Amino acid sequence: MNSEITGLKKKISMYFDNALDQSQCNELLNQVTNDPKVQSIYSKEKDFRDYIKSHIVRPAVSLDLVESIKKNIIR
């Protein structure tokens, strides 16, 4: 049961990271719709990600820095 929940949490995380293909997304969303336990885990992950996005401020990066990094990657 615990490994099942761990796998489900991983799948939900992958969903929010856009790492699932369309059929996997559909399957997960079907589980979310039909299983209150899955819906709870999904909602907690979504709320956490929304909180992080709204409370973390990323510093601005200059275009020169971006270009410098790109040049070093290409080498």
Secondary structure as UniProt FT lines:
FT   HELIX           2..16
FT   TURN            17..18
FT   HELIX           22..34
FT   HELIX           36..55
FT   HELIX           63..74
//
